Amino acid sequence: MKSILLFIYAKITFTSHKTLFIDELNVKLHPLMLKFFIDLFYNEESQAQLIYTTHDTTLMDKRFFRRDQIWFVQKDEYGYSQLSSLADFKVRSDASFEKDYLAGVYGGIPTFEEFDMEVGE
C-alpha cells in the first residue's frame, strides 16, 4: 500500500514541479523498489525534487549519487543537529561511501552508551 501512495505523491510532485519531502523513505520498501522510486526523480524533463531521510546505506554509492547529494545529520551533546554534505569531506576516488560512513568517517553516527539492564522478578 505504501508504494502506491508514494507513486501518487510522486505524480502530483512531477506535475506541479514541487519538492517532495519524505521521512524514512526506505521503511517497508524493498531496496530495488527504493532505487526505482528515487530514479523517477532523475527525469530531465521534470523540475520536481525529492528530499528524504533514511538509515538505509545500500544506495550510498557514487554510482547512484554525487557527493553533494548525500548529507549527514550529527547531533551534539545538547541535542542540536548539524548538517554536513559528503562534498565537505576529502574522499578518495576509490572510497566506499557506505563503508566509511558506517566506520564514522563522516559523522552522523549515533553514540552508544553502556548501560546495565536489570532483570525484574
Biotite code that builds the C-alpha atoms (Angstrom):
import biotite.structure as struc

atoms = struc.array([
    struc.Atom([0.000, 0.000, 0.000], chain_id="A", res_id=1, res_name="MET", atom_name="CA", element="C"),
    struc.Atom([2.839, 2.401, 0.835], chain_id="A", res_id=2, res_name="LYS", atom_name="CA", element="C"),
    struc.Atom([4.326, 2.075, -2.654], chain_id="A", res_id=3, res_name="SER", atom_name="CA", element="C"),
    struc.Atom([1.006, 3.046, -4.279], chain_id="A", res_id=4, res_name="ILE", atom_name="CA", element="C"),
    struc.Atom([0.796, 6.176, -2.119], chain_id="A", res_id=5, res_name="LEU", atom_name="CA", element="C"),
    struc.Atom([4.407, 7.036, -2.924], chain_id="A", res_id=6, res_name="LEU", atom_name="CA", element="C"),
    struc.Atom([3.710, 6.892, -6.628], chain_id="A", res_id=7, res_name="PHE", atom_name="CA", element="C"),
    struc.Atom([0.588, 9.049, -6.229], chain_id="A", res_id=8, res_name="ILE", atom_name="CA", element="C"),
    struc.Atom([2.618, 11.647, -4.304], chain_id="A", res_id=9, res_name="TYR", atom_name="CA", element="C"),
    struc.Atom([5.377, 11.435, -6.913], chain_id="A", res_id=10, res_name="ALA", atom_name="CA", element="C"),
    struc.Atom([2.898, 12.016, -9.768], chain_id="A", res_id=11, res_name="LYS", atom_name="CA", element="C"),
    struc.Atom([1.472, 15.076, -8.006], chain_id="A", res_id=12, res_name="ILE", atom_name="CA", element="C"),
    struc.Atom([5.013, 16.350, -7.359], chain_id="A", res_id=13, res_name="THR", atom_name="CA", element="C"),
    struc.Atom([6.050, 15.846, -11.005], chain_id="A", res_id=14, res_name="PHE", atom_name="CA", element="C"),
    struc.Atom([3.035, 17.591, -12.478], chain_id="A", res_id=15, res_name="THR", atom_name="CA", element="C"),
    struc.Atom([3.277, 20.552, -10.098], chain_id="A", res_id=16, res_name="SER", atom_name="CA", element="C"),
    struc.Atom([7.110, 20.831, -10.281], chain_id="A", res_id=17, res_name="HIS", atom_name="CA", element="C"),
    struc.Atom([7.326, 20.853, -6.490], chain_id="A", res_id=18, res_name="LYS", atom_name="CA", element="C"),
    struc.Atom([9.533, 19.207, -3.870], chain_id="A", res_id=19, res_name="THR", atom_name="CA", element="C"),
    struc.Atom([8.518, 16.022, -2.071], chain_id="A", res_id=20, res_name="LEU", atom_name="CA", element="C"),
    struc.Atom([9.821, 15.526, 1.477], chain_id="A", res_id=21, res_name="PHE", atom_name="CA", element="C"),
    struc.Atom([9.689, 12.017, 2.955], chain_id="A", res_id=22, res_name="ILE", atom_name="CA", element="C"),
    struc.Atom([10.987, 10.904, 6.340], chain_id="A", res_id=23, res_name="ASP", atom_name="CA", element="C"),
    struc.Atom([12.377, 7.350, 6.432], chain_id="A", res_id=24, res_name="GLU", atom_name="CA", element="C"),
    struc.Atom([11.658, 6.629, 2.765], chain_id="A", res_id=25, res_name="LEU", atom_name="CA", element="C"),
    struc.Atom([13.151, 3.143, 2.989], chain_id="A", res_id=26, res_name="ASN", atom_name="CA", element="C"),
    struc.Atom([10.705, 1.830, 5.609], chain_id="A", res_id=27, res_name="VAL", atom_name="CA", element="C"),
    struc.Atom([8.808, -1.186, 4.260], chain_id="A", res_id=28, res_name="LYS", atom_name="CA", element="C"),
    struc.Atom([10.297, -0.815, 0.773], chain_id="A", res_id=29, res_name="LEU", atom_name="CA", element="C"),
    struc.Atom([12.479, -3.385, -0.909], chain_id="A", res_id=30, res_name="HIS", atom_name="CA", element="C"),
    struc.Atom([15.877, -1.823, -1.765], chain_id="A", res_id=31, res_name="PRO", atom_name="CA", element="C"),
    struc.Atom([15.216, -2.233, -5.507], chain_id="A", res_id=32, res_name="LEU", atom_name="CA", element="C"),
    struc.Atom([11.819, -0.525, -5.164], chain_id="A", res_id=33, res_name="MET", atom_name="CA", element="C"),
    struc.Atom([13.535, 2.284, -3.271], chain_id="A", res_id=34, res_name="LEU", atom_name="CA", element="C"),
    struc.Atom([16.104, 2.697, -6.043], chain_id="A", res_id=35, res_name="LYS", atom_name="CA", element="C"),
    struc.Atom([13.352, 2.639, -8.697], chain_id="A", res_id=36, res_name="PHE", atom_name="CA", element="C"),
    struc.Atom([11.394, 5.341, -6.846], chain_id="A", res_id=37, res_name="PHE", atom_name="CA", element="C"),
    struc.Atom([14.438, 7.585, -6.415], chain_id="A", res_id=38, res_name="ILE", atom_name="CA", element="C"),
    struc.Atom([15.346, 7.146, -10.076], chain_id="A", res_id=39, res_name="ASP", atom_name="CA", element="C"),
    struc.Atom([11.957, 8.585, -11.060], chain_id="A", res_id=40, res_name="LEU", atom_name="CA", element="C"),
    struc.Atom([13.219, 11.982, -9.918], chain_id="A", res_id=41, res_name="PHE", atom_name="CA", element="C"),
    struc.Atom([16.171, 11.870, -12.312], chain_id="A", res_id=42, res_name="TYR", atom_name="CA", element="C"),
    struc.Atom([13.892, 12.534, -15.285], chain_id="A", res_id=43, res_name="ASN", atom_name="CA", element="C"),
    struc.Atom([15.453, 15.514, -17.052], chain_id="A", res_id=44, res_name="GLU", atom_name="CA", element="C"),
    struc.Atom([12.066, 16.836, -18.169], chain_id="A", res_id=45, res_name="GLU", atom_name="CA", element="C"),
    struc.Atom([10.827, 17.318, -14.615], chain_id="A", res_id=46, res_name="SER", atom_name="CA", element="C"),
    struc.Atom([11.705, 20.068, -12.183], chain_id="A", res_id=47, res_name="GLN", atom_name="CA", element="C"),
    struc.Atom([10.426, 18.012, -9.251], chain_id="A", res_id=48, res_name="ALA", atom_name="CA", element="C"),
    struc.Atom([12.791, 17.295, -6.398], chain_id="A", res_id=49, res_name="GLN", atom_name="CA", element="C"),
    struc.Atom([12.931, 14.533, -3.803], chain_id="A", res_id=50, res_name="LEU", atom_name="CA", element="C"),
    struc.Atom([14.388, 15.145, -0.345], chain_id="A", res_id=51, res_name="ILE", atom_name="CA", element="C"),
    struc.Atom([14.286, 12.211, 2.029], chain_id="A", res_id=52, res_name="TYR", atom_name="CA", element="C"),
    struc.Atom([15.805, 10.747, 5.157], chain_id="A", res_id=53, res_name="THR", atom_name="CA", element="C"),
    struc.Atom([16.885, 7.156, 5.577], chain_id="A", res_id=54, res_name="THR", atom_name="CA", element="C"),
    struc.Atom([19.030, 4.892, 7.690], chain_id="A", res_id=55, res_name="HIS", atom_name="CA", element="C"),
    struc.Atom([19.495, 2.540, 4.738], chain_id="A", res_id=56, res_name="ASP", atom_name="CA", element="C"),
    struc.Atom([23.061, 2.807, 3.469], chain_id="A", res_id=57, res_name="THR", atom_name="CA", element="C"),
    struc.Atom([22.717, 0.439, 0.484], chain_id="A", res_id=58, res_name="THR", atom_name="CA", element="C"),
    struc.Atom([22.341, 3.299, -2.009], chain_id="A", res_id=59, res_name="LEU", atom_name="CA", element="C"),
    struc.Atom([25.203, 5.323, -0.565], chain_id="A", res_id=60, res_name="MET", atom_name="CA", element="C"),
    struc.Atom([27.284, 4.794, -3.672], chain_id="A", res_id=61, res_name="ASP", atom_name="CA", element="C"),
    struc.Atom([28.898, 7.081, -6.241], chain_id="A", res_id=62, res_name="LYS", atom_name="CA", element="C"),
    struc.Atom([27.093, 5.123, -8.981], chain_id="A", res_id=63, res_name="ARG", atom_name="CA", element="C"),
    struc.Atom([23.784, 6.495, -7.701], chain_id="A", res_id=64, res_name="PHE", atom_name="CA", element="C"),
    struc.Atom([24.518, 9.851, -6.094], chain_id="A", res_id=65, res_name="PHE", atom_name="CA", element="C"),
    struc.Atom([27.006, 12.670, -6.354], chain_id="A", res_id=66, res_name="ARG", atom_name="CA", element="C"),
    struc.Atom([28.803, 13.632, -3.153], chain_id="A", res_id=67, res_name="ARG", atom_name="CA", element="C"),
    struc.Atom([26.818, 16.890, -2.912], chain_id="A", res_id=68, res_name="ASP", atom_name="CA", element="C"),
    struc.Atom([23.580, 14.875, -2.862], chain_id="A", res_id=69, res_name="GLN", atom_name="CA", element="C"),
    struc.Atom([24.433, 12.961, 0.327], chain_id="A", res_id=70, res_name="ILE", atom_name="CA", element="C"),
    struc.Atom([24.016, 14.775, 3.630], chain_id="A", res_id=71, res_name="TRP", atom_name="CA", element="C"),
    struc.Atom([24.549, 13.716, 7.234], chain_id="A", res_id=72, res_name="PHE", atom_name="CA", element="C"),
    struc.Atom([22.948, 14.893, 10.464], chain_id="A", res_id=73, res_name="VAL", atom_name="CA", element="C"),
    struc.Atom([25.102, 14.943, 13.567], chain_id="A", res_id=74, res_name="GLN", atom_name="CA", element="C"),
    struc.Atom([23.619, 15.750, 16.973], chain_id="A", res_id=75, res_name="LYS", atom_name="CA", element="C"),
    struc.Atom([25.776, 17.400, 19.582], chain_id="A", res_id=76, res_name="ASP", atom_name="CA", element="C"),
    struc.Atom([25.707, 16.763, 23.339], chain_id="A", res_id=77, res_name="GLU", atom_name="CA", element="C"),
    struc.Atom([22.818, 19.237, 23.726], chain_id="A", res_id=78, res_name="TYR", atom_name="CA", element="C"),
    struc.Atom([20.668, 17.577, 21.048], chain_id="A", res_id=79, res_name="GLY", atom_name="CA", element="C"),
    struc.Atom([21.237, 20.239, 18.392], chain_id="A", res_id=80, res_name="TYR", atom_name="CA", element="C"),
    struc.Atom([21.586, 18.916, 14.853], chain_id="A", res_id=81, res_name="SER", atom_name="CA", element="C"),
    struc.Atom([24.207, 19.974, 12.333], chain_id="A", res_id=82, res_name="GLN", atom_name="CA", element="C"),
    struc.Atom([24.038, 19.141, 8.634], chain_id="A", res_id=83, res_name="LEU", atom_name="CA", element="C"),
    struc.Atom([27.111, 18.367, 6.569], chain_id="A", res_id=84, res_name="SER", atom_name="CA", element="C"),
    struc.Atom([27.471, 17.255, 2.991], chain_id="A", res_id=85, res_name="SER", atom_name="CA", element="C"),
    struc.Atom([29.677, 14.424, 1.805], chain_id="A", res_id=86, res_name="LEU", atom_name="CA", element="C"),
    struc.Atom([31.139, 17.061, -0.532], chain_id="A", res_id=87, res_name="ALA", atom_name="CA", element="C"),
    struc.Atom([32.586, 18.775, 2.568], chain_id="A", res_id=88, res_name="ASP", atom_name="CA", element="C"),
    struc.Atom([34.932, 15.821, 3.096], chain_id="A", res_id=89, res_name="PHE", atom_name="CA", element="C"),
    struc.Atom([38.061, 14.922, 1.200], chain_id="A", res_id=90, res_name="LYS", atom_name="CA", element="C"),
    struc.Atom([37.190, 11.498, -0.226], chain_id="A", res_id=91, res_name="VAL", atom_name="CA", element="C"),
    struc.Atom([39.479, 9.170, -2.152], chain_id="A", res_id=92, res_name="ARG", atom_name="CA", element="C"),
    struc.Atom([38.244, 8.236, -5.617], chain_id="A", res_id=93, res_name="SER", atom_name="CA", element="C"),
    struc.Atom([38.133, 4.543, -4.668], chain_id="A", res_id=94, res_name="ASP", atom_name="CA", element="C"),
    struc.Atom([36.430, 5.116, -1.289], chain_id="A", res_id=95, res_name="ALA", atom_name="CA", element="C"),
    struc.Atom([33.281, 3.264, -0.317], chain_id="A", res_id=96, res_name="SER", atom_name="CA", element="C"),
    struc.Atom([30.854, 5.900, 0.972], chain_id="A", res_id=97, res_name="PHE", atom_name="CA", element="C"),
    struc.Atom([28.823, 3.264, 2.823], chain_id="A", res_id=98, res_name="GLU", atom_name="CA", element="C"),
    struc.Atom([31.811, 1.593, 4.482], chain_id="A", res_id=99, res_name="LYS", atom_name="CA", element="C"),
    struc.Atom([33.380, 4.898, 5.530], chain_id="A", res_id=100, res_name="ASP", atom_name="CA", element="C"),
    struc.Atom([30.046, 6.212, 6.834], chain_id="A", res_id=101, res_name="TYR", atom_name="CA", element="C"),
    struc.Atom([29.478, 3.115, 8.978], chain_id="A", res_id=102, res_name="LEU", atom_name="CA", element="C"),
    struc.Atom([33.032, 3.489, 10.290], chain_id="A", res_id=103, res_name="ALA", atom_name="CA", element="C"),
    struc.Atom([32.153, 7.022, 11.463], chain_id="A", res_id=104, res_name="GLY", atom_name="CA", element="C"),
    struc.Atom([34.378, 8.889, 8.996], chain_id="A", res_id=105, res_name="VAL", atom_name="CA", element="C"),
    struc.Atom([31.645, 11.397, 8.029], chain_id="A", res_id=106, res_name="TYR", atom_name="CA", element="C"),
    struc.Atom([29.815, 11.663, 11.361], chain_id="A", res_id=107, res_name="GLY", atom_name="CA", element="C"),
    struc.Atom([26.088, 11.173, 11.627], chain_id="A", res_id=108, res_name="GLY", atom_name="CA", element="C"),
    struc.Atom([26.594, 8.000, 13.657], chain_id="A", res_id=109, res_name="ILE", atom_name="CA", element="C"),
    struc.Atom([24.655, 7.537, 16.897], chain_id="A", res_id=110, res_name="PRO", atom_name="CA", element="C"),
    struc.Atom([26.629, 7.314, 20.103], chain_id="A", res_id=111, res_name="THR", atom_name="CA", element="C"),
    struc.Atom([26.083, 4.261, 22.221], chain_id="A", res_id=112, res_name="PHE", atom_name="CA", element="C"),
    struc.Atom([26.493, 4.380, 25.950], chain_id="A", res_id=113, res_name="GLU", atom_name="CA", element="C"),
    struc.Atom([26.874, 1.335, 28.093], chain_id="A", res_id=114, res_name="GLU", atom_name="CA", element="C"),
    struc.Atom([24.055, 0.669, 30.472], chain_id="A", res_id=115, res_name="PHE", atom_name="CA", element="C"),
    struc.Atom([23.035, -2.113, 32.797], chain_id="A", res_id=116, res_name="ASP", atom_name="CA", element="C"),
    struc.Atom([19.783, -3.974, 32.349], chain_id="A", res_id=117, res_name="MET", atom_name="CA", element="C"),
    struc.Atom([18.258, -5.309, 35.482], chain_id="A", res_id=118, res_name="GLU", atom_name="CA", element="C"),
    struc.Atom([16.134, -8.395, 35.264], chain_id="A", res_id=119, res_name="VAL", atom_name="CA", element="C"),
    struc.Atom([12.829, -7.998, 37.059], chain_id="A", res_id=120, res_name="GLY", atom_name="CA", element="C"),
    struc.Atom([11.437, -10.570, 39.451], chain_id="A", res_id=121, res_name="GLU", atom_name="CA", element="C"),
])
